[in-house]
Amino acid sequence: MFFDLTKEIKLEKNSYSRYRRLQALFYFFCFCASLYVAYFIFFPTQEFNFSFLMLTSNKGNALNPRTNDGTLITDGKFQAKQKSYFDASLVGSFSKIKLSFTPNRQSKKPDDSHIALRKSYRAFLYPEGNPIGFRDGTLIKNKSDYYLISDGKLRKFNSLATVAALNFPQTAFLSVESDDELKYNSPGEEISDTKNYPADSIFKINEEYYILNSQGTLKKFISSSAFHSIYDENIAISKNVDFLSNYVLAENPVGFADGSIVTYGTSAYIVSTNRIYPIGDPEIFINQGYNWSDIITVGGDEFSLYTKEKLFTLTSVHPDGTIFFTPDSGEWYRIENLRKHELPSKKIASSWLKKKPITVSAKSLEVLGGCDLKKDFFGNYSCLLPLNDTEDSAGKYYEFTFTTKDDLKIDNLNLLYEKNMTIQNLKLALRNMILKIKARYGIQTTVQ
């Protein structure tokens, strides 16, 4: 029997029969509506549009159609046999993407134009730059030789006696067996002066830390936390306060390592050079590859050292100083100046990294799939790109490469992400809901 909210009311037989039919119809409608809503919760779609006819309507759009040199395409013109790009960033697992182009009436048609897809973190898809060697200040022992990385150069101590005379702690020297690891820092002048310290020597005075720059000026670290985000404790040479009288102190202090995650108040931020980027919400924190355990709590003086930038969202690019690690190939990369630079060994990477790297598959550099445009029923040109996607795949940035045989003029570009209705996708949707709840809880307990 249906649940009756009006059992106190007595109706005539004909009216009662009609009431029951309407009641059953109402319950059926509610049931269908619930299924409809549940379908879009567990098997969502996501659509992106870009109109070349009404550019003002594209505000906030993530597609960013552009040429190979990064110039934004605003007139809808795509050159023959030239690669063009557009992209989208979104959370979730999807089964397929339908790509649709509306050509201009006066344009040639994009039959058999090809679209290829890569999926990763946006910064990891940067072109590869020159490899990077050890960080400045790193102490290295290779066989019987001792070195300091000073101003980017590999400077050799002329003897162990010089190391001892300058009080460099031998426990801080990183043992490097391979000569190949030393070649990424160009050779510098030999260290033989036992009276004066070379650039990038590090000191500890009254529980405060300093580094000597190439101009002979001491730069103080803003805090102990800032120092330990870059260097290990045992690298610092202990000195008394009289040592400070030998040097001029720099005005600006040294902050946290680029790529550090700091929290001040109730917000978390990414540090890069002299800037900090506030992270939008816990879901973005997780989906951009960061770890809760790496968060460093800072005070007002430390926070005021930086200029606050715009919000870091899912569509933002990881800033300079970010380090990626590819478990499938065992490679390390550091982001600098719109390039990803290989850190050629684990020991070189360790000199740059005092927190967990962002893990990503090396295979994400490869093309994930592709399709050719065909005319559809509505007169547009579209193709379907299947995805073998899971929630565990790192990176939520989709980069599409568009190559056409002829010069084209496009009026509209559309992407539709869809998820197949399967048990596996239902399980993934439920798992994603649980992770979102945990992420929300995690940012509150960690930050607050």
Steps between C-alpha positions, in 0.01 A plus 500: 500500500625853418595732781186703572537857628122560503359192675270717711312624193215286371416516129219362288579177321548658153703789640706262713581284196605805299705626797687168524579505128633855525694409813660204323581723202660757732714236673605361163595850383708554817670165452587582137620847598724346767649260246554790259679708764703198617605430142649847460667477841665163440540522119554871435577681177718807463478738205738769375418748221703761319340746260719685252196713403436631854836518675354679803294189578820299552598673824639238738499237228777244533535401134755769402538418128853602401777460247820301545678809642225559756318786322128492580278437195218755508388507136429125466764456229706180503789462256542189287744238631586719800443367851253696709411433862211533741454360848270436794551416867238315702464256787347155458530191288333492159445233238508709184527848357290624210676780310292715268597783261262736321676624184434844355276490193771650277769264630614167370374206700718325762444146371761258635672770706678320782483564874748342743475500880749503787400505869733600783587803708533807282850591621620144440413542131737796471789457253811349657786735584862438594570264791566658841783407735529521879353792694727782620635428847511123452812328636621201296757226553616308194755230583775695680394841364280756681289766328264790567235609249558875498315740270400206280859376462674189628786632715753250629673536837876479441540273803316344791699735722323797338163336571598462865646851530173652376300273735283347231335200674613180328172329588322746268689393186278303264683193372486483119657194340444586133707769329209549256290662774762776537496608136173695528672773705779669307845497669585803709808643670670273753441582868834553676451812714462399866428856614198586285193294429378431145155608383209280613665401825230462766525596868304456821527779758284510814243262347472718189623405153693700240636443148789689343421637154739562210532870596642404841179597680330283763132429438294390797227238465164639607452205737626158596210349303609687187857371538387139548277520192825532299787344694569231758601607849851351486609717206524818711836605650457607864639845580476741793336840471836678448516339157226736377734802535706369209218542248233739381148365557268502197175692535272232358484162679489156338156341491368150445605264223311553176216252479446494878144483635440739789193585703413826669167545675249268332652498151776303328742651250763390246832684523688597183785756504355805678136409437238282665195347331192432716354154432131511410367207705595154633390324182740712293778430752455124454443503124809713439710228666588660833531322837352610831814391688709760314311802635714743703330737744643855477468818702419855397863603439560201274173556315566872444819413310292404194271666249161333483401389150167393352326182613661169405225291339467178303584690180813662649850390401738373768742788566880510482665277756251216464666158480343204322596135540407223255489164687466305175829635361675618819561853369490837678415840352500858629282773351678825409416773246231305309729197464534174685862426575621151578670443833728222368528291819324437829788665689478813288124504557550460876705820508195688369222320682419480870137393454306250292514559123189504285474157340394462139534228239769544235250345257281809534744672263381261231182537293212340686273472197372673191213526252413648156216747447198388296181685406216415739119515474484866609749620240785538748826308481560276798678193627492280809815448701478201739675529835646229718487730799509436874488715810855391583655651187711800601430829327166648398624703205389393151704639210355461150712538186302593187651444155308583183574431133364837376474855629184517710279756667305366797200671663460280808694232687330262743621225736262264678641265766277200574511205737359156410240351735694203639547342843869591492422867437239494778764368741743770388236770551429379854873483573544853370228628733676342798834652394341844469362473853842390629671781310264755650558359847875484440541867414306600811699285741834581342460870439293597799 
